[in-house]
């Protein structure tokens, strides 16, 4: 049977005090709200397509057969995901795959699982390139300059965070399948029904213990370093930097 590859997406940068849309509008404005929606939905679709492309390369046509090789977010995001996104800015995607068709066996499981976070890493790099290109070549008229600059920074942060978050080795995150594919000793552990049963509580603990804040801070630091490196490579004068 096809197994859905889940892609959880974290709550927004603006916390959970009240409706997230109101929080964004009050603190960042309409441009930030639009950027967040575009980045989250776009990252979901591309992340899932990353899984799909990797599965097809492994010999599994399930993504094509199920009609999931599309950019349509309504295909990748189930109704509950859309509801969660509307209410709390949190969403996930699905890509059905069939590991029994993979040419590389367990190595294919790891490859297909890692393909999603890899897409997020690539998106972060692309957003960084666009960020410094906008600083260098973009018109410096406000609010256009600042809004696009901020929106691209959001894309860098979001995709770095998502790559980190999805690689946590807790089912159904991609990290658990990467571990199963690369470390044979973990397969029996993850196949245990009790692990599957309590994985939700393990994910909940990540947020309750503040580990998501640790990853958020780490993602911010990575974002700043990527921006600094891009500016250095591009030779952007300090007076042009934000």
Buried (B, 14 or more C-beta within 10 A) or exposed (E): EBBBBBBBBBBBBBEEEEEBBEBBBEEBBEBBBEBBBEBBBBBBBBBBBBBBBBBBBBEBEBBEEBEBBBEEBEBBBBEEBBEBBEEBBBBBBBBBBBBEBBEBEBEBBBBBBBBBBBBBBBBBBBBBBBBBBBBBEBEEEEEEBEBBBBBBBBBBBBBBBBBBBBBBBBBBBBBBBBBBBBBEEBEEBBEEEEBEEBBEEBBEEBEEEEEBEEBBEEBBEBBEEBBEEBBEEEEBEEEEEE
